[in-house]
Amino acid sequence: MRIRLAQINSVVGDVANNLFRMLQVVDQARHEAVDVVVFPEMSLSGYPPEDLLFRQTFLGALANAQERLASKTRDLMVIAGYPYAEARGLFNGAAIMADGRTLARVAKQHLPNYGVFDEDRYFTPGDTTTLLHWGRWTLGVSVCEDLWYPDGPYLRQARQGANVLINISASPFSRGKTLLREAMLATRADDSAAYVVWTNLVGAQDELVFDGQSTVFGPDGNVIARAKAFEEDFLTLDLNRTPSQHRRWIDPRWRLSNAGDHQMTEVDVPLAQPADRPPAMVRLEPILDTDALLYRALVLGLKDYVEKNRFQDVVVGLSGGIDSALTAVIAVDALGAHRVHGVFMPSIITSNMSRDDASRLAQNLGIDWREIPIASVMDAFMAELGSHFEARPVDIAEENLQARIRGTLLMGLSNKLGWLVLTTGNKSEMATGYSTLYGDMAGGFSVLKDVLKTEVFRLARYVNGAGPRIPDNVLQKPPSAELRVDQKDEDSLPPYDILDQILKGYIEDDVSADDLVAMGLEPAFVELAVRLVNQNEYKRRQAPIGIKVTPRAFGRDRRMPITARTF
């Protein structure tokens, strides 16, 4: 059996173009004598479609597109994910198509309703397990979450003879997930003594990034093929030998258990057995290291947000600091230098060192560079506000005015020239409120919103690995908002190497303040960080969306009340 994993980048709601892309893949597969083409979860609709699912016109367009796709399945079988409606509900499922028609539909049985997932809001869980019979092959098809459950439908399929388990998925990327996911898939293959064919979506949708890396595991749990990360890819391989039944016969888990009380549907696939053909070239793409995965997720997240929303150029406020530097580098790698604009906006506080660092960065990257001083604008603000400030000493009000002036200038350029403003704040700053509403938080998209400050420095060194893009001085000098003379971030915050440990534990792992102290972290730092996180939820609610790259990102992933007594 020659099978092709079609790891495509769908656009939510763009049913016509998603279908067009899928038809191209199917046509090419037919010419290359592929027997089975497997597309990811919701590849026809894009994922997640959210409340588009409440629109009958959307569901109707999907139904028509699926029928069109089925009509083009002469001489091969196609498995594709899409949402579909029946009398008893709306389902997240897979259409199994061959011989120009739909043979069966498989509905997702375990609906994720945690983190960024809201599938209980939309879907009815499936209650039927399907087996496909084609010659000596018996195939089971499941949808994403169904494979994560140790007793999910894949197990019932295997117990009823399935020797190939196909799972279509839309599994978003987060730090550390790749190895965890592959360990789970290897376990499923080994436990079921069957091939596991896992096809994942690729591309970005708002906050989410799907990393692809579709994989095939042998019946012994060893990976035998893997597609590329963070790009469209089409992985083709031949399964020539059915797994041995001997392991199942001698394993009491198979002999002494039943298939459960779910309905079982069995379908014969009306395709001729393939003739002899040259073997397909098997590819096993490497798993990238942690920094490479994280960086490529950010690049793809920005690229797809800009392209899919039809923006042309982006603009970054360059301060001479590490965050704006890394944001600019990511933008160049995502879009090309000709579409990235850097604006330096010095005040009387700004040092010549910052100007030199920002200018050198722009020169290294080959981007458009502009300088707009803000001293005269600040003077005009103070002329109007000075009497109302009642001769009080200079404090955070004057600092924030500088940030807000810069935000206003960037938004002015955005409105006039059509540039998307990229904010540059990182997760450590967003967590502690070390940011200014309507100032450095003003913009359309936040590239580093889910990246801790220590990770920003690490990624900056990573991008400099192939050559000096970010000036060395930016990597060496202490971080500073530079809104007052000799200001350093650590004047207001714990050292970032300590702060980020606290934030990771408190935000991503829900570790209490007491337990963080018990882990050896400084009590005063823990108390300060936790207090800042809790009191700045109102700011985060007003921040632009950004790319999710950790297990718990701000936004839909972490839903905390603004008005609350905290724990």
Stockholm file with secondary structure:
# STOCKHOLM 1.0

chainA/1-567         MRIRLAQINSVVGDVANNLFRMLQVVDQARHEAVDVVVFPEMSLSGYPPEDLLFRQTFLGALANAQERLASKTRDLMVIAGYPYAEARGLFNGAAIMADGRTLARVAKQHLPNYGVFDEDRYFTPGDTTTLLHWGRWTLGVSVCEDLWYPDGPYLRQARQGANVLINISASPFSRGKTLLREAMLATRADDSAAYVVWTNLVGAQDELVFDGQSTVFGPDGNVIARAKAFEEDFLTLDLNRTPSQHRRWIDPRWRLSNAGDHQMTEVDVPLAQPADRPPAMVRLEPILDTDALLYRALVLGLKDYVEKNRFQDVVVGLSGGIDSALTAVIAVDALGAHRVHGVFMPSIITSNMSRDDASRLAQNLGIDWREIPIASVMDAFMAELGSHFEARPVDIAEENLQARIRGTLLMGLSNKLGWLVLTTGNKSEMATGYSTLYGDMAGGFSVLKDVLKTEVFRLARYVNGAGPRIPDNVLQKPPSAELRVDQKDEDSLPPYDILDQILKGYIEDDVSADDLVAMGLEPAFVELAVRLVNQNEYKRRQAPIGIKVTPRAFGRDRRMPITARTF
#=GR chainA/1-567 SS CEEEEEECCCCTTCHHHHHHHHHHHHHHHHHTTCSEEECCTTTTTCSCCGGGGGCHHHHHHHHHHHHHHHHTCTTSEEEEEEEEEETTEEEEEEEEEETTEEEEEEECSSCCCSTTCCGGGTCCCCCEEEEEEETTEEEEEEETHHHHSTTSHHHHHHHTTCSEEEEEECCBCCTTHHHHHHHHHHHHHHHHTSEEEEEECEEEETTEEEEBCCEEECTTSCEEEECCBSSCEEEEEECCSCCCSHHHHHCHHHHSCCCCSSEEEEEECCCCCCCCCCCCCCCBCCCCCHHHHHHHHHHHHHHHHHHHTTCCCEEEECCSSHHHHHHHHHHHHHHCGGGEEEEECCCTTCCHHHHHHHHHHHHHHTCEEEECCCHHHHHHHHHHHGGGGTTCCCCHHHHHHHHHHHHHHHHHHHHHHCCEEEECCCHHHHHHTCSCTTTTTCSSEETTTTCCHHHHHHHHHHHGGGSCCSCHHHHHSCCCCCSSTTCCGGGTSCCHHHHHHHHIIIIISCCCHHHHHHTTCCHHHHHHHHHHHHHTHHHHHTSCCBCCCSSSCSBTTBCCCSSSCCC
#=GC SS_cons         CEEEEEECCCCTTCHHHHHHHHHHHHHHHHHTTCSEEECCTTTTTCSCCGGGGGCHHHHHHHHHHHHHHHHTCTTSEEEEEEEEEETTEEEEEEEEEETTEEEEEEECSSCCCSTTCCGGGTCCCCCEEEEEEETTEEEEEEETHHHHSTTSHHHHHHHTTCSEEEEEECCBCCTTHHHHHHHHHHHHHHHHTSEEEEEECEEEETTEEEEBCCEEECTTSCEEEECCBSSCEEEEEECCSCCCSHHHHHCHHHHSCCCCSSEEEEEECCCCCCCCCCCCCCCBCCCCCHHHHHHHHHHHHHHHHHHHTTCCCEEEECCSSHHHHHHHHHHHHHHCGGGEEEEECCCTTCCHHHHHHHHHHHHHHTCEEEECCCHHHHHHHHHHHGGGGTTCCCCHHHHHHHHHHHHHHHHHHHHHHCCEEEECCCHHHHHHTCSCTTTTTCSSEETTTTCCHHHHHHHHHHHGGGSCCSCHHHHHSCCCCCSSTTCCGGGTSCCHHHHHHHHIIIIISCCCHHHHHHTTCCHHHHHHHHHHHHHTHHHHHTSCCBCCCSSSCSBTTBCCCSSSCCC
//
